[in-house]
């Protein structure tokens, strides 16, 4: 299965993230690196968050 991953390249893309988007498809995601925290204020849809480490993938 192909998945389209959005990767913010500039500070403002990272700061805005998914705000302003109405939804993501089941085959889209956002990769935030580095990331110490996230928020979902003003989000228009529910998101699933995964923590990736070098050893495993944790579902939050």
C-alpha positions as CSV (number, residue, x, y, z in Angstrom):
1,X,0.0,0.0,0.0
2,X,1.4,3.4,-1.0
3,X,1.2,6.1,1.7
4,X,1.8,9.9,1.0
5,X,3.8,11.4,3.8
6,X,3.8,15.2,4.2
7,X,7.2,16.4,5.5
8,X,7.3,20.1,6.6
9,X,10.5,21.7,5.2
10,X,10.2,25.2,6.7
11,X,9.4,26.5,10.2
12,X,6.0,27.9,9.1
13,X,5.0,24.6,7.5
14,X,5.9,22.9,10.8
15,X,4.1,25.5,12.9
16,X,0.9,25.3,10.8
17,X,1.0,21.5,10.4
18,X,-2.5,20.2,9.6
19,X,-4.4,23.4,10.6
20,X,-6.5,24.6,7.8
21,X,-6.9,21.1,6.3
22,X,-10.4,19.6,6.3
23,X,-9.2,16.0,6.4
24,X,-6.5,13.6,5.4
25,X,-7.2,10.5,3.4
26,X,-6.5,7.0,5.0
27,X,-3.3,7.0,2.9
28,X,-1.9,10.3,4.0
29,X,0.3,11.3,7.0
30,X,2.4,14.0,8.5
31,X,6.0,13.4,9.6
32,X,7.2,15.8,12.2
33,X,11.0,15.7,12.9
34,X,12.1,16.8,15.4
35,X,9.1,16.7,17.6
36,X,8.9,17.1,21.4
37,X,5.2,17.7,21.6
38,X,2.0,18.1,19.5
39,X,-1.3,19.8,19.9
40,X,-4.7,19.4,18.3
41,X,-6.2,22.9,19.1
42,X,-8.5,24.0,16.3
43,X,-8.2,20.7,14.4
44,X,-11.2,19.9,12.2
45,X,-10.7,16.2,12.4
46,X,-9.4,13.4,14.6
47,X,-5.8,12.2,14.1
48,X,-3.9,9.1,15.2
49,X,-0.4,9.7,16.6
50,X,2.5,7.3,16.3
51,X,5.8,7.6,18.1
52,X,8.6,6.3,16.0
53,X,11.9,5.2,17.7
54,X,14.8,3.4,16.2
55,X,13.6,0.2,17.9
56,X,9.8,0.2,17.5
57,X,6.6,2.0,16.6
58,X,4.3,2.9,19.5
59,X,0.7,3.9,18.9
60,X,-0.5,6.6,21.2
